[in-house]
Amino acid sequence: MTSFRRAGIGLLVVLLVALSAAAVGYSRRHSTGPDLDGAGTVRTRPVAQEAAAEPAVAPVDETPPAVQTPPRVHHPRSQMRPPPRMEPGPVLLEKGDAGPRVRDLQARLAQLYWFFGRGTGTYDDATAEAVRGFQDKRRIPVTGKVDQRTLDRLDGMTTEPSRDAMGLHNLPGPLDPRCRTGRVICIDKSSQTLRWVVDGKVLKTVDVRFGASYTPTREGVFHVYLKDADHVSHLYGSAMPYSMFFSSGQAVHYSSDFAARGYAGASHGCVNVRDYDAVAWLYGQVQVGDEVVVYWS
């Protein structure tokens, strides 16, 4: 029994050795790693063979293509000429001129804030300076004189000025019969004028402005009951130089607002005068008790 076991074990050992040898041979034949020689050592392939085994790949040129710039064209200096100089045209208006055309010019310059104040009708230094400023801004030859180019450009940028903007006095209507005798401040609402009349003779005419619709200037026959050259309104705190009161707080007086804004504004019932010198003169003529007539002609 013992001998039988020993024989079996020996046979098992022989089988294991044979299987091990077969496995080693298979591994050598199918290995993807480095070649092994018979002794089991690594056999490397020559470098030339490895290079031949790899497929040839063309090198990639990563340099960007050169940018093609057009050739520069050089112009001779003789061909680089400045634009032709604009010459002023014949003079239509200039310093020293006077009349309605100058008033129109001044009113249009005032619309563009080159000329300030009401038109005088005289082409003075202020007018020439305003024209120079307008010409320089519009790239017109700066002369301070008006040529056709300046006039056309100015007309195209403005509107037809009113008589008031041109500094023209309002045209008074016919005198009320009640103004023809005695000393009368004759105030015509229709023409917006005030006339100082003595025994039917008109001695002074000025433009005036009246109260707004909610504070109208009263109409009728009144008398001057108070004069105050330095009056200040108790209700509104505004100055009322050369006030001549004729009807329950309503007075004829100078108005700086009327002088600045014209008929764009209105009074609180008083008769505003914008000509300071004229109302100062009138204040010196009028006496307490003189008649005041406010009417529509």
C-alpha positions in Angstrom: 0.0 0.0 0.0 2.8 2.3 0.9 4.6 1.6 -2.4 1.5 2.4 -4.3 1.2 5.8 -2.7 4.9 6.6 -3.5 4.4 5.6 -7.1 1.4 7.9 -7.4 3.2 10.8 -5.9 6.2 10.3 -8.2 3.8 10.2 -11.2 2.1 13.5 -10.0 5.5 15.2 -9.7 6.4 14.2 -13.3 3.2 15.6 -14.6 3.6 18.9 -12.9 7.1 19.3 -14.2 6.0 18.5 -17.7 3.1 21.0 -17.5 5.5 23.7 -16.2 7.9 23.2 -19.0 5.2 23.3 -21.6 3.9 26.6 -20.1 7.3 28.2 -20.3 7.7 27.3 -23.9 4.3 28.7 -24.8 5.2 32.0 -23.0 8.4 32.4 -25.0 6.7 31.8 -28.3 3.9 34.3 -27.8 5.4 37.0 -25.6 4.9 40.7 -26.7 7.7 42.0 -24.5 11.4 42.0 -25.1 12.9 38.9 -26.8 14.3 36.3 -24.5 17.3 34.1 -25.4 17.5 30.5 -24.5 18.9 31.3 -21.1 15.9 33.5 -20.3 17.8 36.8 -20.7 16.4 39.8 -22.5 17.4 40.1 -26.1 16.9 43.7 -27.5 16.3 44.5 -31.1 18.6 46.8 -33.0 17.7 50.5 -33.1 17.6 50.3 -36.9 15.0 47.6 -36.8 12.8 49.6 -34.3 12.9 52.6 -36.5 12.0 50.6 -39.5 9.1 49.0 -37.6 7.6 52.5 -36.9 5.6 54.1 -39.8 7.2 57.2 -41.2 5.3 60.5 -40.2 6.1 63.7 -42.0 7.0 66.6 -39.7 4.3 69.3 -39.2 5.3 72.9 -39.9 3.5 75.0 -37.2 4.9 78.3 -38.5 2.0 80.6 -39.5 1.9 81.8 -43.1 3.4 85.2 -43.7 0.9 88.1 -44.0 1.0 89.7 -47.4 0.9 93.5 -47.0 0.2 95.7 -50.0 3.1 97.8 -51.2 3.1 101.3 -49.9 2.4 104.0 -52.4 4.5 107.1 -51.9 3.0 110.3 -53.1 5.3 113.2 -53.9 4.9 116.1 -51.5 4.0 118.2 -54.5 0.8 116.2 -54.9 -0.3 116.6 -51.1 -1.9 120.0 -51.3 -4.2 121.5 -48.6 -7.8 122.1 -49.5 -8.5 125.3 -51.3 -9.0 128.4 -49.1 -12.6 129.7 -48.9 -12.7 133.3 -49.8 -15.4 135.7 -48.4 -18.0 137.0 -50.8 -19.1 140.5 -51.5 -20.1 142.4 -48.4 -23.8 142.9 -47.8 -23.8 144.4 -44.3 -20.9 145.7 -42.2 -20.0 148.0 -39.3 -21.6 151.4 -39.7 -24.7 150.2 -41.6 -28.2 150.8 -40.1 -31.8 150.0 -40.8 -34.3 147.1 -40.8 -31.9 144.6 -42.4 -29.5 145.2 -39.5 -32.4 144.7 -37.0 -33.3 141.4 -38.7 -29.7 140.3 -38.5 -29.4 141.1 -34.8 -32.7 139.3 -34.1 -31.6 136.2 -35.9 -28.2 136.2 -34.1 -30.1 136.6 -30.8 -32.1 133.4 -31.6 -28.8 131.5 -31.7 -27.4 133.3 -28.6 -24.7 135.2 -30.4 -26.3 138.6 -29.9 -27.8 139.7 -26.6 -30.5 142.3 -26.0 -33.0 143.9 -28.4 -32.1 145.0 -31.8 -30.9 148.6 -32.2 -30.8 148.7 -36.0 -27.2 149.8 -36.0 -24.3 147.6 -37.0 -22.0 148.3 -34.0 -19.1 146.5 -32.4 -21.3 144.0 -30.6 -23.0 143.1 -33.9 -19.7 142.6 -35.6 -18.4 140.4 -32.8 -21.5 138.3 -32.9 -21.1 137.8 -36.7 -17.5 136.8 -36.2 -18.5 134.2 -33.6 -21.2 132.8 -35.9 -18.8 132.6 -38.9 -16.1 130.9 -36.9 -18.5 128.3 -35.6 -19.8 127.5 -39.1 -16.4 127.5 -40.8 -17.2 130.6 -42.8 -14.4 133.1 -43.4 -14.3 135.2 -40.3 -14.6 138.8 -41.2 -17.3 140.3 -38.9 -19.0 141.3 -42.1 -22.1 139.7 -43.7 -21.7 138.1 -47.1 -24.3 136.0 -49.0 -22.9 132.7 -47.5 -23.2 134.0 -44.0 -26.7 135.4 -44.6 -27.9 132.2 -46.2 -26.6 130.0 -43.3 -28.1 132.3 -40.7 -31.5 132.4 -42.4 -31.5 128.6 -42.7 -31.0 128.2 -39.0 -33.5 130.8 -37.7 -37.1 131.8 -38.0 -38.6 135.1 -39.1 -38.2 137.5 -36.2 -41.1 139.3 -34.7 -41.3 143.1 -34.5 -40.7 142.9 -30.8 -37.5 140.8 -31.3 -36.3 143.3 -33.9 -36.6 146.0 -31.3 -39.4 147.8 -33.2 -41.9 149.7 -31.2 -45.5 148.6 -31.3 -47.7 150.7 -33.6 -50.2 152.6 -31.4 -53.9 152.7 -32.3 -56.0 155.8 -32.4 -56.2 157.9 -29.3 -59.3 157.4 -27.1 -61.3 160.6 -27.0 -60.8 160.7 -23.2 -57.1 161.1 -23.8 -57.4 164.3 -25.8 -57.8 166.8 -23.0 -55.6 167.5 -19.9 -52.6 165.4 -18.7 -53.3 161.8 -19.4 -51.4 158.5 -19.3 -53.2 156.9 -22.3 -52.8 153.1 -22.3 -53.9 151.1 -25.3 -54.3 147.4 -24.7 -54.8 146.6 -28.4 -51.5 147.9 -29.5 -49.7 147.4 -26.1 -48.6 151.0 -25.9 -48.6 153.7 -23.4 -48.6 157.4 -24.5 -48.1 160.4 -22.4 -50.5 163.0 -23.8 -50.7 166.7 -22.7 -53.6 168.6 -24.2 -54.0 166.2 -27.0 -50.2 166.2 -27.9 -48.3 162.9 -27.6 -45.0 163.5 -25.9 -43.8 160.0 -25.3 -44.7 156.5 -26.5 -43.4 153.3 -24.9 -44.2 149.5 -25.2 -46.1 148.0 -22.2 -47.2 144.6 -21.0 -50.3 143.8 -18.9 -51.6 141.3 -16.4 -52.2 137.7 -17.1 -55.7 136.3 -17.5 -56.0 135.5 -13.8 -54.8 139.0 -12.8 -56.0 141.3 -15.6 -55.2 145.0 -15.8 -58.3 146.9 -15.1 -59.9 149.1 -17.8 -61.5 152.5 -17.4 -60.6 156.0 -16.3 -58.4 156.4 -13.2 -56.1 158.9 -11.5 -52.6 158.6 -10.1 -52.9 158.4 -6.4 -49.4 157.5 -5.3 -45.8 157.7 -6.7 -42.9 155.6 -5.4 -39.6 155.5 -7.2 -38.2 152.6 -5.2 -41.3 150.6 -4.5 -41.1 146.8 -3.7 -44.1 144.6 -4.0 -45.5 143.5 -0.6 -47.1 140.4 -2.1 -44.4 139.2 -4.4 -41.2 140.8 -3.1 -40.3 142.1 -6.5 -38.8 145.5 -7.3 -41.2 148.0 -9.0 -39.0 151.1 -9.8 -40.8 154.3 -10.7 -44.2 153.1 -9.7 -47.2 155.3 -10.4 -50.3 153.7 -8.8 -53.7 154.3 -10.3 -56.1 151.5 -9.3 -56.0 149.5 -6.0 -52.4 148.3 -6.2 -52.0 148.4 -9.9 -49.4 150.8 -11.2 -47.3 151.8 -14.2 -43.7 150.9 -13.4 -40.4 149.6 -14.9 -40.1 145.8 -15.2 -36.7 144.0 -15.5 -38.6 140.8 -16.4 -40.3 142.6 -19.3 -37.0 143.9 -20.4 -35.4 140.4 -20.4 -38.3 138.2 -21.6 -40.5 140.5 -23.6 -44.1 139.3 -24.1 -43.2 135.8 -23.0 -44.3 136.8 -19.5 -47.0 138.9 -17.9 -47.6 141.1 -14.9 -49.8 140.6 -11.9 -52.1 143.4 -13.1 -49.7 146.3 -13.3 -48.7 148.0 -16.5 -45.0 147.0 -17.2 -42.6 149.3 -19.0 -39.3 147.8 -20.3 -37.6 151.0 -21.3 -35.9 152.2 -18.1 -34.9 155.6 -19.3 -38.3 156.3 -20.7 -40.2 155.3 -17.6 -37.8 157.4 -15.5 -38.5 160.4 -17.7 -42.2 159.7 -17.5 -42.0 159.5 -13.7 -40.6 163.0 -13.6 -43.4 164.3 -15.7 -46.5 162.7 -14.1 -48.0 164.3 -11.0 -50.4 162.8 -8.4 -53.9 163.4 -9.7 -53.1 163.1 -13.4 -55.6 161.0 -15.4 -55.0 157.4 -16.5 -57.1 155.9 -19.3 -56.9 152.1 -20.0 -58.8 151.0 -23.1 -59.0 148.9 -26.3 -58.5 150.8 -29.5 
